Amino acid sequence: MNVVWVLVVCLLCFGAGSDGLTGKGTSRPAVVNVGGIFTFDSTIGRVAKIAIQEAVKDVNSNSSLLRGTKLIVKLQNSNCSGFLGMVGALKFMETDVVAVIGPQSSVVAHTISHVANELQVPFLSFAATDPTLSSLQFPYFLQTTQSDLYQMTATAEIVEYYGWKEVIAIFVDDDYGRNGVSALDDALAARRCRISYKAGISPGATVTRGDVMDVLVKVALMESRIIVLHAYPTLGFMVFSVAHYLGMMGDGYVWISTDWLTSVLDSSSPLPQDKMDIMQGVLVLRQHTPESENKRAFSSRWNKLTGGSLGLNSYALHAYDTVWLVAHALDSFFNQGGTISFSNDTKLQSVEGSNLHLEAMSIFDGGPLLLKNLLQSDFIGLTGPFKFNPDKSLVRPAYDIINVIGTGFRRVGYWSNYSGLSVSTPESLYSRPPNRSSTNQKLYSVVWPGNNVQKPRGWVFPNNGKQLRIGVPIRVSYREFVSQIPGTNNFKGFCIDVFTAAVNLLPYAVPHQFVPFGNGHENPSYTEMVKLITTGNFDGVVGDIAIVTNRTRVVDFTQPYAASGLVVVAPFKKLNSGGWAFLRPFSGQMWGVITVFFLFVGMVVWVLEHRTNDEFRGPPKQQLITILWFSLSTLFFAHRENTVSTLGRMVLIIWLFVVLIINSSYTASLTSIFTVQQLYSPIKGLESLKETDEPIGFQVGSFAERYLEEIGIPKSRLVSLGSPEQYATALQRGPGKGGVAAVVDERPYVELFLSNQCKFRIVGQEFTKSGWGFAFPRDSPLAVDLSTAILTLSENGDLQRIHDKWLSRSACSLENAELESDRLHLRSFSGLFLICGIACFIALLIYFLQIMHKYRQAAKAEAVSDGPTTSRSKRLQTLLSLIDEKADKSRRDSKRRKIDRSVSDENVENDSGRDSRWREPQVSSQNEVH
C-alpha cells in the first residue's frame, strides 16, 4: 500500500501537466462517454454488467431523454485489490469520460476518489457501501446504493429488539470491513450495547481454513454468542463452513450476516445443499426495493436474458438505476448549457516523459455542474424513489430481514430508517407518522441455529476454565448478613443464601469463587469494593450492597432482594399516664381558650336572656353564679335554665354543637393516652437533627456518611460506629457525655439492632428509598438473569424463608409492656380523685365553719336562757340538731320579694299601700315564728 500512496501523492501534489488533449464539443454532442469499473466475474459484477447494458439500451431508446445524444458506457474489468484496482482505474481515466460507474470495491474507491477529486469526474458506485465514502473528503464520490451506516443501524436494532447486550464482530480486515464494524460499534453504543470482541480476517486470497479456525476458536471461548459476519462471499462461506465444523452453528448461537450473503442467495439460488446446511438459522439483511410494475417487468425480462441461470439481486437494480441517474443528470447538464470539455492539469507537468503517461489524464471542466445535477436528481427507478439526502445518502434506506431455513429462506420483517423494525412494508408506513416505540417494533418468529424456535439467551460463561471472582465483604458487625467461615474463603449469612438460591434457579451453571474483601478489623468501604468491578479485580460483588446513585453509574445491580433505606434511631422515654394525664389531650392554650369561651358564651346568653327571662335575674351575686353555672353545665348538657329569646337559643345551639365536638375529641384523645403506650424523644427525624449541633453516629463503611455530608451536615458532627454495642453505648451516653444524639443507618441493620435493644426507637420517616442488590459489570447479562431468579424467590416464598432463618429475633420486651398499657391503673386517675377529694374537703370545711358559726350563736342564746351551767350533752345535742335541721327557705323567698318590689312598675303605686299592709302582718308573723 505504500506504493499506492506514493503514486497518489506524485499524481496530485508534485506533478505538472503537458499540453494534453482538450476536447471542446457542442452543447449537445452526438456521443457522451461514461466509464464503468467493476469486477466482471464477481457475484455483484456478473449481474451488474447485464443490468448496466440493459439500462444503456433503455436510455438510448428513450426519445425524451438525452435528445440526439447517445450514451456510451465503456466497461472495464477491475481487480478488487487496492493496488491493482487503482492501476486499472488510472489507465481507464486516460480516456475522456464525464462520469464513472463504479468501482465495486470500497478499498479501490478510497484510492480512486482522490483522482476523482483532482480530475473533477464524478464516480457513482452501486456496490461500495463503506460509510466513510460519503464524507466531505470525497465530494465527487457518490454512493448509489445504501451505505453500511444504515445496515449496521438495522443490525443494532435487531440486537436491541431481542434484548442482547454484547456481540462479536467477524469481519474482513480492510476499509470495507473495518469501517463497517466501526459503524456497528457506534450504533450499538447508542443503544447501550457493545461489541465485546472484534475478530478481523485477512482480505487476501491466501487465507486458509486454518486461519479461520484459529479466529473462530477464540470466538468460541468468548461469553457472547451473538456473531455478526461482515465479509466477502468467498471468505464468508469459509467462516460458515469452519463454524459448522466447530459446532458453532448449533443451539445457543446467533449469526447475523450483512447483505453480502443475500446477494449470493438472490443471484445463485438455489445454492447447493451442502452450503445451505452450514447456514441454517442465519439472519441476513438485504437492501429493500419496493415492488412495482417496472420492477416486475424488468424481472421477467431478466429471466429471459439469463435463462434463469442468474438471479436478480438488489445490486443489479441499483446498477440499472445508476445509469438512469447519469442520463438524467446529463440531460439537465445539457439543458443548462453545459459542454463536454477537458483541460490539462498543470500539476502533472513534473512527471512529463515518465512511463506513467499521467499527462494523458485531463480535468473535466463541466464536473462541478454535472455533480450538482447528480445530487439534485429526483426520479422513480427500479429501486423506488431515487434521490439524495443533504449528506449524499439515498433517501428512505430500508432492509429486508431474511431467515435462512431448509433449502431456501423467508422474510421475517423489515427495517427502515423511518419506523424501525416492522412486519409491514416500509412503503405502507411512510404515509403514517413515524413510530419508533418499543411496542411498535415487531418481527415474525425466527428459526435459530440448531432448529430452535426459542430466542437464544445470547451468552454463556466463557469457556476458558476460569471461575467468576465474586467479591464479598468481611463484616465485623451484623454478621447475620455476611460472615466468613473461619479458616476458609467460604461465607455464610442471609445475603449469601439469597445469592446461592438465585444461582441455583438459573438454567446454566455459574462457576464462581468468593474473594474476601476487607481487613477483618472494621467494615470495608462498599463503594471501593464496587469500584473494583470496573478495574477487573472482581467479576461481581455479593453482600449487603445498597443500590445508590454513585454506584449505579459504574456497575449494574440486580433486582433488590431486600428493602432498605436510611432511618434515624434515638433514645426515648415513656410518657406514663400519670395522675395529671387527663390534662394532656389539650394544650395549655387550648384549655385557656375553652375556659374563656365558656365564660364568654355564658355572658352572651345572660345578656340576651336577662330582660325577658326570670331565671337570669336576681341580685348581682346570684346572677354571677347563674352565669358560671349555666356555662359550665353546658359541658355535660345539664343546664336547667331555659332560654326564651331567639338569639339566645341560636347562640346556645351553636355552642352546644361546639361542646359536643370538644367533648368527643377529648374523650378519644384521653382514651388513647390511657390505653396506648406513649413514647417521647426530643428528636423527631432528620430535619430536627439538622437543626441541632449534636453529634450523629453512622456505621463504618456505610453510604450514610456521604449522604449526611451531601445534605449539609458537617463532617465534624459525624461519629463512626463499628458495632451494635457501640451504637447502644453512644446512644445511652448522649451528646453531653461523649456519645451521640442519634444514629443514622439502613433499616435492615436497625431492625436487627432494635430486636434486643428496647431503650431506642426509630423516629421520623425513612428518608431514602433503596434496596440491596448484587453488583456486576455494566450490561452484564448475569445481572438480568439473577434479577429474574430473585423475583422467583420472592414469589414462591423462599426469600421470606431465608429472611426468617437469619433475621428473625424474639420481640423486644417493650412490646409486652405496651400490651400492659391496655389495663388502667390507679395512678392514671389519681389526679382526678385528688381534685375531687380536695373539692369535697373544701366544701365540707366551709359547711362546718358555717355550722360552727350558727352553733356559737345558738350556744350564746342557750347560755342566756339556761345559765352558764349547760351540760356538755346539751351542747352536743344542739350541734347535732343544727347539722340535721332543714334550711329555712323563707329567707331566700324574702330576698326574692325584695327584688320584686324594687323592680315593680310605678303604675301600681295605688296598690302598693294595700300590698304593704297585707305583707306587714305576714312578715311580722314570720318574725314571731323565728
ROFIFI-988105 format. One record per residue (C-alpha): x, z, y. Coordinates in steps of 0.02 Angstrom, whole numbers, plus 50000, padded with zeros to 5 digits. Layout:
XZY/...
This chain:
500005000050000/501495001850116/501664982950111/499864981550165/500084992150319/501714983850366/500844967050356/499374972850459/500464980750592/501514964950605/499944954650617/499064964750751/500414972650857/502054963650852/501594945250842/501264931650970/500294915550935/500834897250947/499794883251018/498684883950864/497094874150837/495664875750958/494024867850912/492784865251051/491124859850981/489494855551058/488144868551087/487264862650929/488624857150808/488164847050656/489014859550542/489394878050557/490594886050434/490364903350362/491514911250234/491114921050078/492364932749994/491974942549836/492454943749654/491554929949560/491724937249386/491144954949427/489414962049393/488944960449576/489914944349607/489034934449471/487314937449543/487894936649724/488614919249704/486974912149642/485974921449774/487084915149916/487004897349858/485114897949844/484974906050016/486024892050093/484864879250017/483334888150085/484084889950259/484584871650270/482884866150209/482014876350344/481754864750493/481304878850611/482994887250592/484684880150648/483824864450705/485014849850672/486434861150614/486934862750433/487534879550370/489004878850251/489624894450159/491374892550092/491554904249944/493234911349892/493604922249743/494444938649789/495294951749688/494594969449705/496314977249726/496834981649901/498404971149919/497884955349826/496164955749903/496904956950077/498114942450047/496694931649985/495654936150136/497084932050255/497284914950178/495424912150195/495494916750380/496634901750414/495044891250411/493914891450562/492404901650511/491214910450630/490744924050507/491214930250334/490024936550200/490994949850108/492114957150050/491364965549898/492654979449882/492674994050003/494564995049982/494794976950038/493514979550176/494524993750253/496064982550264/495254966250318/494204974950452/495744976450560/495934957350551/494084955350593/494304965950748/495794955650805/495024938450772/493254943550828/492494936750670/491024946950603/491144952450420/489494955750333/489664964750167/488204965750047/489174976749922/490434987750014/489495004250027/490885015650090/490035026250226/491585026250337/491495007250360/490075009350484/491175019050605/491585013750781/493325009350720/492634993350642/491414985550766/491504968350681/491114975050507/489264976150460/488564983350300/487064972850249/486704984850108/486305003450105/487765014850145/488305027850019/487925040450154/486085038950105/486425037549920/487365053949924/485995061950028/484745056749894/485875064249760/486005080549857/484115081649875/483905079049688/485115093449657/484165104249780/482475099249706/482965105949535/483715121749606/485525118649559/486905125149671/488525117649608/489005100449546/490565092149479/491055075249552/491965062449444/492495047649549/493685033149561/495115038849670/495105025549807/494255023249976/492585019449893/492615034749779/493405047449896/492335043450047/490755043149942/491135060349868/491555066850042/489815061450099/489075070149947/490025086049989/489315086050166/487545082650105/487645096849978/488365108950104/486895105550220/485785111950078/486855127050034/487535118449880/489305112949846/490485102849738/491375115649630/492635103249557/493195085749603/493945075149465/494755059049527/495245044949408/496505031449450/495695014949503/496985004249415/496664993849261/497935003949163/496785018949143/496595023548960/495365033748861/496685047148850/496755048549039/494875050049049/494845062648908/496095073748999/494945073949150/493375077449051/494175091548952/494505100449116/492715097049170/492045104449007/492935120849047/492045122449213/490495132649249/489385118949318/488505106749203/487885095149341/489025079949346/488935065849474/489835049949422/490375038249563/491445024249493/491545005649448/490614999149295/492134997549181/492765014949219/491005022249218/490615016249043/492285023048983/491835040149055/490155040048966/490975034948803/492275048848809/490965061548866/489865056748719/491355058948604/491705076248675/489895081648658/489615081848845/488065070848837/487095084148743/485915098248784/486295107948944/487185093949036/486505083949182/487275067049228/486845058449391/487565041149416/487655031249577/486975013549589/488435005249500/487515008549338/485845001049392/486744985349450/487314983149269/485644988349193/484684976049304/485844961149282/486374963549100/484844971349021/484614974248881/486314981848851/486994983848676/486254998748587/487935007448571/488085007648762/486315013848783/486595027848657/488005035548758/486955036348917/485345044348856/484555055848985/485615050049132/484825049549305/485285034049404/484985028549583/484515010749629/484295003449803/482445001649830/481724984749877/479844984049908/478774972449806/478204956749898/477594939249862/479254931649917/480204943349802/479114939049653/479304920549689/481184921949702/481254932249541/480304918449450/481464905649524/482954916249472/482414916649291/482304897749290/484044896149365/484874908249244/483804905149093/483554923949078/485394926949040/485734935849204/484574948349284/484204950249468/484844966249546/484714973549720/486434967249772/485894949349741/484394951949854/485494959249990/486704944549973/485244932449992/484614941350148/486374941850220/486404922750227/484744922750317/485404936050437/486864924650482/485684909950504/484504919650620/485964926150723/486744908750738/485084901450791/484934914550929/486764911550972/486484893050999/484864896251093/485844907051214/487094893051247/488444899251131/489764886851071/490914886550922/492664887650994/494274895950943/495834900651041/497594905250994/498074923450978/499574925951090/500064941450991/500574930650843/501974921250932/503334932950873/503054927850692/503144909150729/504104899850595/503844913350464/503204909250292/501604918850325/500904904950436/499934917650538/499864905450682/498524896250586/497304910450622/496384909850787/495144920350884/493294915850882/492804915251064/490954917451030/491234932650917/490544945851036/488954935951069/488694932350885/488974950750842/487674955750971/486394943750894/486784950050720/486434968050771/484824963050860/484134952650716/482434957650650/481574948350509/480714951150342/481834947150194/481754949350008/482334967450030/480974970950158/481174973450346/482954968450391/483514977250549/484974987950606/484895005650674/485965010150825/487295016850704/487374999550621/486485005450463/484964996550392/483255003550433/482205012850306/483515017350174/482695021150007/483175022649824/482295021849656/482685036249538/482915029749361/482985039249196/483885030749051/482825033048895/482955024648725/483325006048740/482875005048924/482455015649073/480975021349176/480725025949358/480335044349388/480165043549576/480825037649742/481905044349880/481785038650061/482615044950217/480875045950292/479995057850173/481235063250039/480765063649855/479085056549806/478155048349664/477345036549789/478225021049853/479115023250019/478065009150096/476475019150067/477215034050159/477845025350316/476075024750386/475925043750372/476815057450469/478465062350386/478295077450272/479905084950205/479135101450149/479655107849978/477865106549913/477835088149955/479435084149858/478925077749686/479655068349538/478955063849369/479615072849214/481365068249157/482085067048982/483785075248998/485335072948889/485045079748715/483245073248721/482745089048813/481205089148925/481545106448995/482535107049157/484325112049114/484975128049190/486425118049260/487835130149224/488675140449089/490045153149090/491735144649100/492375141048926/494125146848966/494195163048868/494075174049023/492845188249046/491965191749209/492835205349308/491445216949366/491955229949494/491175247149475/491425261549600/492195277849539/490955290249613/491395308249645/489645314049688/487935309349620/488695303949456/486975301449383/487015284049462/488755278649409/490125288249320/491665283449224/491865289349046/493495299249045/494965290248966/494115273148962/493605259049077/491815260949021/490455267649134/488755275849116/487325280149230/485705273349300/486485257849380/487505253549225/485985254749112/484975243449227/486365230449228/486575231149039/484705229549009/484595214649129/486065205749047/485275208248876/483735198648937/484745183148984/484625168548862/486525167548852/487995179148830/488885186248981/490645191448930/491215204349056/492335219249082/492105233649202/493515236249326/493575253549410/493715254149599/494195269949693/495445284149688/494345296749599/494515309649738/493185303049856/491845289849851/492585272549887/492055261050027/490715249849957/490945236850094/492785234850048/492315233349865/491055219549903/492345210050006/493475209149854/492235196849779/492675184249915/494525185949878/494285182949692/494775200549636/493025203249565/491755191149493/490395203549535/490055221449585/488875233249493/488325250249557/487275258649688/487655244649812/486495244549963/485935227350020/486395227250205/486665213250330/488555213150342/488705212050152/487425198050130/488485187350246/489865186050117/489025188149947/487365185549860/486355200049793/485135200949650/483345206449668/483365225149718/483165236349567/482945252349668/482115255249836/483225262949966/483325266950150/484085279850265/483185296350291/483575312450384/483745328850289/483645345150386/483355363650353/481625370650386/480685386850395/478955391050333/477615395050459/476645408650369/474795410250406/475045427450484/473855438950573/473755427950728/473605411450636/471815409450699/472535405450872/473615390950808/472275377550791/472255375850981/473705375951100/473795388551242/473245375251364/471765370951254/471245389251243/471355390651431/470295375151462/468995380951335/468875398051421/468705390351593/467355378451534/466375392351451/466315401651617/466035385851717/464575380051611/463815397451617/463915397551807/463185379851819/461705384551709/461445400551810/461425390651973/460185378151901/459045391551824/459185405951949/457755401052062/456505396451927/456945406851775/456645425751774/457915427951633/459295423051754/458765435151891/459145453551923/460495464152003/462215455952027/462975465951885/461605460851767/461715442651820/463605442651792/463335449651618/461985436751586/463185422551635/464545429051520/463365432551377/462485415851390/464085405351397/464935414451254/463385414851144/463285395851151/464875395751046/463805401550899/462195393450961/461495411150975/460935411151157/459205418651183/458925413751365/457815398851384/458165385051509/456675378451605/457435366251729/457765348151680/459535348451748/459915364551658/459315357651493/460345341751518/461925351751550/461565363251403/461285348851280/462925340551328/463845357151321/463125361451150/463745344551085/465485348351153/465435365451073/464935357650906/466465346150909/467625360050962/466915371450828/467105358450691/468875353950743/469375372150749/468635375450577/469535360550500/471205364750578/471085383050533/470635378450354/472185367550344/473275381450414/472635393950287/472655382650134/474165371050160/475975376650167/476615374450345/478435369350368/479375368350531/481005360350583/481655357850760/482235340350707/480805327950698/481785312450648/483155300650701/482595299950883/482695318650905/484425318350828/484995305250953/484405315951098/485495330651048/487385333051041/487385341750872/488455335350727/487685324250593/488265323050413/488395307250306/489015303150132/490795296850113/490815278050080/489015275450135/488495262250260/487585276250354/489145279550459/489185261750528/487315261650555/487335277750656/488755271050764/487805254850795/486275264150861/487335273450988/487835289850906/489655293950949/490865294450804/491415311850859/489715318650806/489825311450630/490445322650489/490865315350319/490235325050168/490755321349991/489555330649876/487835338649868/488665355649876/489465350950042/487765344850101/486975361750066/488405371750140/488465361650302/486575362350325/486495381050294/487865384650419/487075374050552/487935366750704/488325383650778/489425389050632/490385373050596/489015364550496/487835350350538/486095349450610/485535336350484/486175324150352/485795305550354/485885297250184/484995284950070/483355290449993/483875290049808/485315301949843/484225313149950/482855314149819/484125319449690/484855332149811/483165339649853/482675341249670/483645357649664/483815362149849/482205369949909/482835375150081/482885357550151/481655343550177/481565325350234/480995324750415/480315309450504/480075292250433/481255281450332/482085270950467/482895257050366/482125246950227/483325240350097/483715242049914/485105242449786/485675226449701/487135218949607/488315208049709/489025191149657/489905176649745/488895165649861/487735153449771/488105161549603/486795156149475/487055172649383/486295181849532/484715171349516/484545174049328/484865192649342/483545193849478/482285186449357/482855198749223/482665213549343/480885208149384/480535207549197/481205225249177/480085231049318/478535222749245/478745228949067/479115246849120/480925247649059/481575250249236/480495265649258/481035272449090/482865270549138/482485279349302/481635293749212/483095295249091/484395298149227/483505303949383/482005314349330/482275332549377/481195348249375/480195350049533/480845361749666/480165379449653/479475377549828/478125366449756/477445381449663/477465391149824/476425377649905/475125379549768/475035398249802/474555394549982/472825389949920/472505408549891/472095418050051/472925434850080/472525449550193/473945445350311/473075429150358/471615438950433/472475454650493/472405449150674/470545446250668/470255463050585/471375471250714/470415463650860/468765468450782/469385486050747/470035488250925/468395481950995/467445494150887/468595508350935/468435504951121/466545503451109/466435519851015/467615528051138/466555522851286/464985528251196/465655545451155/466275547551332/464525544051392/463805556251264/465055569551314/464585567151496/462755569751454/463215584451342/464095593451483/462575590951594/461435597451458/462585612151424/462545617351607/460645616651607/460545627551450/461785639851523/460675642251675/459095644751570/459775654651420/461255663151496/463095661951451/462845668251275/462335651851197/462895650951017/464075637750950/462745631450830/461575629150976/462855618651069/463185608050912/461325605750890/461185599751071/462605587251046/461845580150888/460145578550971/460935568651114/461765557050990/460165554750893/458995553751043/458225536851084/458715529851256/457345530951388/456775513651437/455835519351592/457365519751700/457785501951661/455985497151698/456025506351866/457585496751913/456705480451869/455185485751977/456295489752124/456995472352114/455235465152105/454705475052260/456205468852359/455785450552323/453885451852346/453095439552466/452575445052642/450845437952612/450395452852503/450815466052635/448995471252645/449035475552461/450705484652469/449915500852529/448665501152389/450015496652264/451165510252331/449775523252321/449455517952143/451285518552097/451735535252179/450725546452063/451385536351918/453175539051971/452885557352007/452075559451839/453575551551757/454735562951851/453715577651790/453985571951614/455845571551641/
